[in-house]
């Protein structure tokens, strides 16, 4: 896979990235084993930019990536977003659990 510079800090990533939101929330049932296999295959193919956010679960997606990258953290660059303050939205997590696994 072609690699490209990302910003001016010396990071290089594969030209294609992997968005991981659907692996833990928002698009129906999730399958951790399938998600881990997808991340493994993406890394094998040279995909080194993985996109996550604390709101993809919340927190569940970041934990999934932690499992996927255990023992090989240097294999990927993680992109993340912030902005949701879970402490200022009373009852938000209790109302539907926003994709949390049982």
C-alpha angles and dihedrals in degrees: 000000000000114000127212137194113257111208123321101293098088099263117143124190138177114275089246125055133198120237108209103189096106090054092074111013152011104028103070131269118009130214115203095195091052091046092051090048090050092052091047092052093046090054090048089054093051100261102145103162112085120184120212141149137193089243092064092093091340098272093342094101093053090050089051091053089048089058093045093051099039108136093007106059092144090063093082146033114224122217116196140172132215136191109106112104103200092189095064098052105074113207094005095120092043092053100079098329090247098249099325115156117242 
